[in-house]
Amino acid sequence: MNKIKVLMIDDNINLVNKIVNKMSYGYIDKDDLKQAGLIGLYKATKHYKELINDNFNQYASIYIINEIKNELRTNKLIILNKNILKVKKYIKTNNI
């Protein structure tokens, strides 16, 4: 990994912490979410093209949030079937 990518990661660790604090739901340890966020930050540095994208923070936020969401999805206490989730959403939207 080159020096620029290492600096990008070092400069944006606080961004990961902020996002983790906003997305913490209590049933998964914050350290696990932080680890997932750091993986997202690494992926963002890997795919970032400075000429195309202006702001790295906004670009990295997307990767960080996606990795944290994946961690939350895979570590649910109870995993529900997609059909059940569709019915739940239908009930909520139609106020049944």
C-alpha positions, -999 to +999 in steps of 0.1 A: +000+000+000+014+034-009+020+063+015-010+083+002-035+055+009-020+050+044-024+088+051-060+086+038-068+058+062-051+076+091-069+109+084-103+092+083-104+069+113-125+095+131-150+093+103-154+056+110-159+062+147-186+088+140-205+065+117-202+036+141-216+057+170-246+067+148-252+031+136-247+012+169-278-008+179-265-024+211-267-061+200-233-060+183-201-048+199-190-014+187-155-028+181-169-053+156-187-025+138-155-004+139-136-032+123-162-035+096-160+002+090-123+001+087-126-026+061-150-003+042-125+026+046-097+003+031-120-006+002-127+031-004-090+039-006-086+010-030-113+022-054-109+060-050-099+079-081-090+115-073-096+128-107-132+116-108-143+121-072-139+154-053-144+146-017-129+114-002-149+117+030-182+115+012-169+087-010-155+067+019-187+072+039-206+051+014-182+022+017-180+024+055-218+024+059-222-005+035-197-026+054-213-018+087-248-026+073-235-059+060-221-067+095-254-058+111-273-080+086-252-110+091-250-108+129-287-104+137-299-123+167-328-137+147-325-140+110-359-136+093-370-149+060-372-123+032-409-131+027-416-123+064-398-090+060-418-081+029-451-089+048-438-068+078-431-039+055-464-042+038-482-041+071-463-011+082-469+009+050-506+001+049-513+006+086-529-028+090 
